[in-house]
Amino acid sequence: MTTTAEPVQGDHRATYREVLAEPRFRLLFTTRTVAITADSLRITTFSVLVFTATGSALFSALAFGISFLPQLFGSLLFGSLADRLPPRALIAGGYALECAAAVLLALVRMPIAASLGIVALIALATPLFSGASSRLVARWLEGDAYVLGRSLNNMASSGAQLFGLALGGAAVAVLGAHRALAVSAALYLGCALAVRLRLPRLEPGVSEGTSGRARGDGGAVRASLRGAGLLLRARTVRRLMLAQWLPSAFVAGAEGLIVAYAGGRHFTPGWYAVLMGCLPVGMLIGDLLVGRLLRPPTRERLVVPLVVLMGLPLIGFAAEPGVGLSCALLLLTGSGFAYGLGLQRPFLDALPQEGQGQAFGLLGSGNMTLQGVGPACFGSVAEGIGTGGAIALAGGAAALTAGWILSWRRAP
């Protein structure tokens, strides 16, 4: 028999110590944190390389979001594999693929279009190993411990993004951009080895029912499309997915323009990294305060106000503020991301018992895909109205989603 975090239900508030007492969660948490550092290093370095080569805000935004765009297609076509294949092999294999992509970008000089294509191709597989990892976390942590587990992941993501930005700036300055990408490859490789060597094989019986059912459905693609259709036709699941997708997609559209905004305003070189770092700092603060201090019902009541907090500060970029005010606005926007904690428990409760890996993969891939669409769309808008106006437009769109969420959360 395996141990799990002690179930916590109702209004009971779990603790971070309780969550970190689960050793398997600690392993996934640690490797995910290192992988996000590698992601941040790779994405920002690649975005700067593309902007330097092209001078285009649109291409810079595409480079920032290209690893997000294809994930939804990968989830729709292959998402059922997150429930039918061994999770250890999926997670370790995913990190190995990311390592291979970073090695190619670091060592092989290729046209910008080819580089974008490599990153997009690897992104197709991301929903499989992310869905498998999320399924294990949902199995090993229960009740409010699961919500705090997601909170810890969010905070680790924020901290890792900050460290990745700092590491990226130092690595580019000392090693050059292409060698900095090699550093990200080494981090991915470490994650793959740690998962392969330390994560136990899933106990017999945990995935048998799902895997047998998927094999009988006529193949992975057919099973994946059928499962995704069932999830998206369920109104509660669909609404909760969209509520987690749309605000972050609009903010990602603004985030993808930060490099171009800093360049257009002629900020001192290096300030783009400070500006980009303000969002994860705000996310870390918001998740810490909302996750640690508030009880589960309070978090769920604050979903709509926190979504408003995400969007409104970005509207201030219409006035094209300087560095100091821009940092403050981005910090406030980042803190609003804590709204997602109030949706975690209702989303998990709405999922069917089987196929949770595909559901989590679809949630993550839809989120990442829309976060890739956001920079592309608002990058195109910035070509016409300027980066400040496009960032403000993205913030207004994020704030408007709060009204839609309020309309169905008030419904009987």
ZADREN-775872 format. One record per residue (C-alpha): residue in three letters; x, y, z. Coordinates in steps of 0.2 Angstrom, whole numbers, plus 2048, in hexadecimal, padded with zeros to 3 digits. Example, Ala and Ser with C-alpha at 12.3 -4.5 7.8 and 13.67 -1.06 7.14 Angstrom:
<rs>
resn, X, Y, Z
ALA, 83E, 7EA, 827
SER, 844, 7FB, 824
</rs>
This chain:
<rs>
resn, X, Y, Z
MET, 800, 800, 800
THR, 806, 811, 7FC
THR, 805, 821, 807
THR, 7FD, 831, 802
ALA, 7FB, 842, 809
GLU, 7ED, 841, 817
PRO, 7DD, 845, 80F
VAL, 7D6, 856, 813
GLN, 7C5, 85B, 80E
GLY, 7B8, 868, 810
ASP, 7BE, 879, 817
HIS, 7CE, 871, 81F
ARG, 7DD, 87B, 81B
ALA, 7EC, 870, 817
THR, 7FE, 875, 819
TYR, 80D, 876, 80E
ARG, 817, 86A, 81A
GLU, 809, 85D, 818
VAL, 80A, 85E, 805
LEU, 81D, 85D, 805
ALA, 81D, 84E, 810
GLU, 818, 844, 800
PRO, 829, 83E, 7F9
ARG, 823, 83A, 7E8
PHE, 81B, 84C, 7E7
ARG, 82B, 853, 7EC
LEU, 834, 84B, 7DE
LEU, 828, 851, 7D1
PHE, 828, 862, 7D9
THR, 83B, 863, 7D9
THR, 83D, 85D, 7C7
ARG, 82F, 868, 7C1
THR, 837, 877, 7C9
VAL, 848, 874, 7C1
ALA, 83F, 871, 7B0
ILE, 836, 881, 7B1
THR, 847, 88A, 7B4
ALA, 84D, 882, 7A4
ASP, 83D, 887, 79B
SER, 83F, 899, 7A0
LEU, 851, 899, 79B
ARG, 84D, 891, 78A
ILE, 83E, 89C, 786
THR, 845, 8AD, 78B
THR, 856, 8AA, 783
PHE, 84D, 8A4, 773
SER, 842, 8B3, 773
VAL, 850, 8BF, 775
LEU, 85A, 8B6, 767
VAL, 84B, 8B7, 75B
PHE, 848, 8CA, 75F
THR, 85A, 8CE, 75D
ALA, 85A, 8C5, 74C
THR, 84A, 8CC, 745
GLY, 846, 8DC, 74F
SER, 834, 8D7, 74F
ALA, 828, 8D7, 75D
LEU, 81D, 8CA, 755
PHE, 82B, 8BD, 752
SER, 831, 8C0, 764
ALA, 820, 8BD, 76A
LEU, 81F, 8AD, 760
ALA, 82F, 8A7, 766
PHE, 829, 8AA, 778
GLY, 819, 8A0, 775
ILE, 81E, 893, 768
SER, 820, 885, 775
PHE, 80E, 888, 77B
LEU, 805, 888, 76A
PRO, 805, 876, 765
GLN, 801, 86E, 776
LEU, 7EE, 86E, 774
PHE, 7F0, 863, 764
GLY, 7FB, 857, 76D
SER, 7EE, 855, 77B
LEU, 7E0, 853, 76F
LEU, 7E9, 846, 765
PHE, 7F3, 83C, 772
GLY, 7EC, 842, 783
SER, 7E6, 831, 788
LEU, 7F8, 82A, 789
ALA, 7FA, 834, 799
ASP, 7EE, 827, 7A1
ARG, 7F4, 817, 798
LEU, 807, 818, 798
PRO, 813, 817, 7A7
PRO, 814, 828, 7AE
ARG, 827, 827, 7B3
ALA, 82B, 823, 7A1
LEU, 820, 831, 79A
ILE, 827, 83F, 7A6
ALA, 839, 83A, 7A4
GLY, 837, 839, 791
GLY, 82F, 84A, 791
TYR, 83E, 852, 799
ALA, 849, 848, 78D
LEU, 840, 84F, 77E
GLU, 842, 861, 785
CYS, 854, 85E, 788
ALA, 856, 858, 775
ALA, 84D, 868, 76F
ALA, 859, 873, 779
VAL, 868, 86A, 773
LEU, 862, 86D, 761
LEU, 85F, 87F, 764
ALA, 870, 881, 76C
LEU, 87B, 878, 760
VAL, 873, 879, 74F
ARG, 872, 88A, 746
MET, 861, 88A, 73D
PRO, 855, 896, 736
ILE, 849, 89E, 742
ALA, 83A, 895, 73A
ALA, 843, 884, 73D
SER, 847, 888, 74F
LEU, 835, 88D, 752
GLY, 82F, 87C, 74A
ILE, 83B, 872, 755
VAL, 834, 87A, 765
ALA, 822, 878, 75F
LEU, 825, 865, 75A
ILE, 82B, 861, 76B
ALA, 81C, 86A, 773
LEU, 810, 85E, 76C
ALA, 816, 851, 779
THR, 815, 85C, 788
PRO, 803, 858, 78D
LEU, 807, 846, 78F
PHE, 814, 848, 79C
SER, 80C, 857, 7A5
GLY, 7FC, 84E, 7A5
ALA, 804, 83E, 7AD
SER, 80D, 849, 7BA
SER, 7FD, 852, 7BF
ARG, 7F3, 842, 7C0
LEU, 800, 83B, 7CC
VAL, 7FF, 84B, 7D7
ALA, 7EC, 84A, 7D7
ARG, 7ED, 838, 7DD
TRP, 7FA, 83A, 7EA
LEU, 7F3, 84B, 7F2
GLU, 7E1, 84C, 7F7
GLY, 7D5, 85A, 7FB
ASP, 7DD, 86B, 800
ALA, 7EE, 862, 800
TYR, 7EC, 861, 7ED
VAL, 7E8, 874, 7EB
LEU, 7F7, 878, 7F5
GLY, 801, 86C, 7EB
ARG, 7FC, 876, 7DC
SER, 800, 886, 7E5
LEU, 812, 880, 7E9
ASN, 814, 87C, 7D7
ASN, 80E, 88D, 7D2
MET, 81A, 895, 7DE
ALA, 828, 88A, 7D8
SER, 824, 88F, 7C7
SER, 825, 8A1, 7CB
GLY, 836, 89F, 7D4
ALA, 83D, 894, 7C6
GLN, 838, 8A1, 7B9
LEU, 841, 8AE, 7C3
PHE, 851, 8A3, 7C5
GLY, 84F, 89F, 7B2
LEU, 84F, 8B1, 7AD
ALA, 85E, 8B5, 7B8
LEU, 867, 8A6, 7B3
GLY, 863, 8AA, 7A1
GLY, 86A, 8BB, 7A2
ALA, 87A, 8B5, 7AA
ALA, 87C, 8A7, 79E
VAL, 879, 8B1, 78F
ALA, 886, 8BE, 795
VAL, 893, 8B2, 799
LEU, 890, 8A4, 78D
GLY, 886, 8AB, 77F
ALA, 874, 8A7, 77A
HIS, 877, 896, 772
ARG, 882, 88F, 780
ALA, 874, 896, 78C
LEU, 868, 88A, 783
ALA, 874, 87C, 787
VAL, 872, 880, 79A
SER, 860, 87D, 798
ALA, 863, 86D, 790
ALA, 86E, 867, 79E
LEU, 860, 86B, 7AB
TYR, 853, 861, 7A1
LEU, 85E, 853, 7A0
GLY, 860, 853, 7B3
CYS, 84D, 853, 7B5
ALA, 84C, 844, 7AA
LEU, 859, 83A, 7B3
ALA, 851, 83E, 7C4
VAL, 840, 839, 7BF
ARG, 846, 829, 7B7
LEU, 851, 824, 7C6
ARG, 846, 829, 7D5
LEU, 834, 829, 7D0
PRO, 82D, 818, 7D4
ARG, 823, 80E, 7C7
LEU, 810, 810, 7C9
GLU, 809, 803, 7D4
PRO, 800, 7F4, 7CB
GLY, 7ED, 7F8, 7C9
VAL, 7EF, 80B, 7C9
SER, 7ED, 80D, 7B7
GLU, 7E7, 7FC, 7B1
GLY, 7D5, 801, 7AF
THR, 7D9, 811, 7A5
SER, 7E6, 809, 79A
GLY, 7DC, 7FA, 796
ARG, 7CD, 804, 791
ALA, 7D8, 810, 786
ARG, 7DF, 801, 77D
GLY, 7CE, 7FB, 779
ASP, 7C8, 80B, 772
GLY, 7D1, 809, 761
GLY, 7E1, 812, 764
ALA, 7E9, 821, 76D
VAL, 7E2, 82E, 761
ARG, 7D0, 828, 761
ALA, 7D0, 826, 774
SER, 7D8, 837, 776
LEU, 7CC, 840, 76B
ARG, 7BD, 837, 773
GLY, 7C3, 83B, 785
ALA, 7C6, 84E, 781
GLY, 7B5, 84F, 779
LEU, 7AD, 848, 789
LEU, 7B7, 854, 794
LEU, 7B3, 863, 789
ARG, 7A0, 85F, 788
ALA, 79F, 85F, 79B
ARG, 799, 871, 79E
THR, 7A1, 872, 7B0
VAL, 7B2, 86B, 7AA
ARG, 7B1, 876, 79A
ARG, 7AE, 886, 7A4
LEU, 7BB, 882, 7B1
MET, 7C8, 87F, 7A4
LEU, 7C4, 88F, 79A
ALA, 7C4, 899, 7AB
GLN, 7D6, 893, 7AD
TRP, 7DB, 895, 79B
LEU, 7D5, 8A6, 796
PRO, 7DB, 8B3, 7A3
SER, 7ED, 8AB, 7A2
ALA, 7ED, 8AB, 78F
PHE, 7E9, 8BE, 78F
VAL, 7F7, 8C1, 79B
ALA, 803, 8B6, 791
GLY, 7FF, 8C1, 782
ALA, 805, 8D0, 78C
GLU, 814, 8C7, 793
GLY, 81A, 8C2, 782
LEU, 81B, 8D5, 77E
ILE, 826, 8D9, 78C
VAL, 837, 8D7, 783
ALA, 830, 8E2, 775
TYR, 829, 8EF, 781
ALA, 83A, 8F1, 78A
GLY, 843, 8F2, 779
GLY, 836, 8FF, 772
ARG, 837, 90A, 782
HIS, 84A, 909, 781
PHE, 84C, 902, 793
THR, 85E, 8FE, 798
PRO, 863, 8ED, 792
GLY, 85F, 8DF, 79E
TRP, 84F, 8E8, 7A5
TYR, 844, 8DC, 79A
ALA, 849, 8CE, 7A6
VAL, 844, 8D8, 7B5
LEU, 833, 8DC, 7AD
MET, 830, 8CA, 7A9
GLY, 835, 8C5, 7BA
CYS, 828, 8D0, 7C2
LEU, 81A, 8C5, 7BC
PRO, 821, 8B5, 7C5
VAL, 825, 8BF, 7D5
GLY, 813, 8C5, 7D5
MET, 80D, 8B3, 7D2
LEU, 818, 8AC, 7E0
ILE, 811, 8BA, 7ED
GLY, 7FF, 8B7, 7E8
ASP, 800, 8A4, 7E9
LEU, 809, 8A5, 7FA
LEU, 7FC, 8B0, 801
VAL, 7EC, 8A9, 7FA
GLY, 7F2, 897, 7FC
ARG, 7F9, 898, 80E
LEU, 7EE, 8A5, 816
LEU, 7DD, 8A2, 80F
ARG, 7D1, 893, 812
PRO, 7CA, 889, 803
PRO, 7B9, 892, 802
THR, 7C1, 8A3, 803
ARG, 7CD, 89F, 7F4
GLU, 7BE, 89A, 7EA
ARG, 7B4, 8AA, 7ED
LEU, 7C3, 8B4, 7E8
VAL, 7C5, 8AD, 7D7
VAL, 7BC, 8BB, 7CE
PRO, 7C5, 8CA, 7D7
LEU, 7D6, 8C2, 7D4
VAL, 7D2, 8C0, 7C1
VAL, 7CE, 8D3, 7C1
LEU, 7DF, 8D6, 7CA
MET, 7E8, 8CC, 7BC
GLY, 7E1, 8D8, 7AE
LEU, 7DE, 8E9, 7B5
PRO, 7F1, 8EE, 7B8
LEU, 7F6, 8EA, 7A6
ILE, 7EA, 8F7, 7A0
GLY, 7F6, 904, 7A7
PHE, 803, 8FF, 799
ALA, 7F8, 90A, 78D
ALA, 801, 919, 795
GLU, 812, 910, 791
PRO, 819, 912, 7A3
GLY, 82B, 911, 7A8
VAL, 835, 903, 7B0
GLY, 82F, 906, 7C2
LEU, 81C, 907, 7BF
SER, 81D, 8F9, 7B2
CYS, 825, 8EE, 7BF
ALA, 817, 8F2, 7CC
LEU, 809, 8EF, 7BF
LEU, 811, 8DE, 7BA
LEU, 812, 8D9, 7CD
LEU, 800, 8DC, 7D0
THR, 7FB, 8D2, 7C0
GLY, 806, 8C4, 7C6
SER, 7FD, 8C3, 7D7
GLY, 7EC, 8C1, 7CF
PHE, 7F2, 8B0, 7C8
ALA, 7ED, 8A9, 7D9
TYR, 7DB, 8A8, 7D3
GLY, 7DF, 897, 7CC
LEU, 7E0, 890, 7DE
GLY, 7CE, 893, 7E0
LEU, 7CA, 888, 7D1
GLN, 7D5, 879, 7D4
ARG, 7CA, 870, 7E0
PRO, 7BA, 872, 7D6
PHE, 7C3, 86D, 7C6
LEU, 7C9, 85D, 7CE
ASP, 7B8, 859, 7D5
ALA, 7B0, 85B, 7C4
LEU, 7BC, 84E, 7BB
PRO, 7B7, 83C, 7B8
GLN, 7C1, 830, 7C3
GLU, 7C9, 828, 7B4
GLY, 7D2, 832, 7A6
GLN, 7D9, 83F, 7B2
GLY, 7EA, 83F, 7AA
GLN, 7E2, 844, 799
ALA, 7D7, 852, 7A2
PHE, 7E7, 859, 7AA
GLY, 7F0, 858, 79A
LEU, 7E2, 861, 791
LEU, 7E1, 86E, 79E
GLY, 7F4, 872, 79D
SER, 7F5, 871, 78A
GLY, 7E6, 87C, 788
ASN, 7EE, 888, 794
MET, 7FF, 888, 78B
THR, 7F7, 888, 77A
LEU, 7ED, 898, 77E
GLN, 7FC, 89F, 786
GLY, 805, 89D, 775
VAL, 7F6, 8A4, 76B
GLY, 7F6, 8B3, 777
PRO, 807, 8BA, 773
ALA, 805, 8B7, 760
CYS, 7F4, 8C0, 760
PHE, 7FA, 8CF, 76A
GLY, 80A, 8CF, 762
SER, 801, 8D2, 751
VAL, 7F6, 8E0, 75A
ALA, 806, 8E8, 760
GLU, 80C, 8EA, 74E
GLY, 7FE, 8F6, 74C
ILE, 7FB, 8FF, 75D
GLY, 80B, 8FD, 766
THR, 810, 8F1, 774
GLY, 809, 8FC, 782
GLY, 7F8, 8FC, 77A
ALA, 7F8, 8EA, 776
ILE, 7FD, 8E6, 788
ALA, 7EF, 8F0, 78E
LEU, 7E3, 8E8, 783
ALA, 7E8, 8D7, 789
GLY, 7E5, 8DD, 79B
GLY, 7D4, 8E3, 797
ALA, 7D0, 8D2, 78F
ALA, 7D6, 8C9, 79F
ALA, 7CB, 8D4, 7AA
LEU, 7BC, 8D1, 7A0
THR, 7BD, 8BE, 7A2
ALA, 7B9, 8C1, 7B5
GLY, 7A7, 8C6, 7B0
TRP, 7A4, 8B6, 7A6
ILE, 7AB, 8AC, 7B5
LEU, 79F, 8B5, 7C1
SER, 790, 8B2, 7B6
TRP, 791, 89F, 7B7
ARG, 798, 89E, 7C9
ARG, 789, 8A7, 7CF
ALA, 77D, 89B, 7C5
PRO, 774, 88E, 7CF
</rs>
